[in-house]
Amino acid sequence: MPRPTPSQTVGPFFGYALSTPGGGDAAPAGHPDTLTVHGYVRDGKGDPVPDALVETWQRVPKALPGSLRRDPVTGGSPGRDGVGFTGFGRVATDADGHWVIRTLAPPATAPYLAIAVFARGLAHHLHTRAYLDPTASDRLLSALAPERAATLVAQEERQGTHRFDIHLQGEKETVFLDFHHD
Amino acid sequence: MTTIDSRGASPDQEQISAEIAAVHRAASRAAPAGGGEAPNHPDRGFAPYRSSLLRHPLRPLVAAGGDPEAAELSGPVFGVTDVTALDADLTRQHIGEPLGERITVSGRVLDRSGRPVRGQLVEVWQANASGRYAHGLDRHPAPLDPHFTGAGRCLTDDAGRYSFTTVRPGAYPWRNHINAWRPAHIHFSLFGTRFTQRLVTQMYFPGDPLFAYDPILQSVTDPAARARLVADYRPDLSVPEWSLGYHWDIVLDGPARTLPDPEEH
């Protein structure tokens, strides 16, 4: 059995390679049910993390390719086609540690955005989840102490806009998940 | 940017190397008796890598496996609309030829059972031959190369193979400590077939004298695991009068339990 290749940090300079225009616009352009999910990534001192990459994934009815489209003439990144819903969002934090994803509501069977966080200083990325419906009955949420579970629940700021902050360390540390021991 | 020691001191290589050695000694003492599996991945909190200090969780991760409905058991898919043939040749993305030693880097992407991971997006990014990234925040005063951006992508083929043509990146200084220089490396991003297989890693070049001094490479405390980050020079992959060939296989993690592959007989 081969052994896994170790993880290494994404470093600070991934921006020209992994970020694509519209990378956070997972929902089809103009879709009436689009939800905005946004938040800040903060370190153990509460300072913003300006060089993080946030990826979101959720259950989709049908897997569609085409979420990181490239231009065949220039090799550049024209971004998404704006038509299909691929379920995948990828966006770098801005200088203030802020990220924004526009997507569609995940299904009731898996009512959350699965999130992977990468950053300079993170030798191995972190998995977490943003639950968009605080009343969802869910085996992971119900297994956690209420104050820990609360770190996984996005707050609805106004209709269609949810806030989900990610605290890498400290008082408000987000619950991070391990999928490798089942 | 990487900051100098948060305690206000500027550690030098001697201090960082001593810290690395201490963590490695502790890791080898804690090695599983009877040859169990050493950790494959680095600890997120590896103090010699100063940027990790405030950025790693202090609470244990919560085991989340075992839910057959988990969204993480599937993953994004990418297809021919996502990549173009141009993307895998980093020496052809501008009008002129980039400076530096031209290389071909190829290998296979496998899962933990040794099966090829097919049709998956592989992305790379790197510094140019002088050790400078095409990123506005990289202020290392080495020359930018107008003919080299240093970003590429491809899809694995039916055997799980990927291949890139590029130039060998240079070593570069970073501000982890006084006179910190990173060994030459190429960053890799891999998706796999499920979100739990997601991997971002770095490939290193064999025989680099900077290995022992680099806290990012040395954050992988098991020597055998660390060796898996280093490519092989392979004369058979060298293209005559064109490029030097390197071979590097990548094994994706994920739940140890793997689903049967319906395409396998």
Interface residues (C-beta under 8 A of the other chain):
Chain A: M1 P2 R3 P4 T5 P6 S7 Q8 T9 V10 G11 P12 F13 F14 G15 Y16 A17 L18 D43 G44 K45 D47 V49 E55 W57 Q58 R59 A63 L64 P65 G66 S67 L68 R69 R70 D71 P72 G75 D81 T86 G87 F88 P106 T109 A110 Y112 A114 A116 F118 A119 R120 G121 L122 A123 H124 H125 L126 H127 R139 L140 L144 R148 L168 Q169 G170 E173 T174 V175 F176 L177 D178 F179 H180 H181 D182
Chain B: M1 T2 E37 N40 H41 P42 D43 R44 F46 Y49 S51 S52 L53 L54 R55 H56 P57 L58 R59 L61 V62 A63 A64 G65 G66 D67 E69 A70 A71 E72 S74 G75 P76 V77 F78 G79 V80 T81 D82 V83 T84 L86 D87 Q93 L110 R112 S113 G114 L121 E123 V124 W125 A127 Y133 A134 H135 L137 D138 T149 G150 A151 R153 H187 S189 F195 T196 R198 L199 V200 T201 Q202 I216 L217 S219 V220 A224 A225 R226 R228 L229 D249 I250 V251 L252 D253 G254 P255 A256 R257
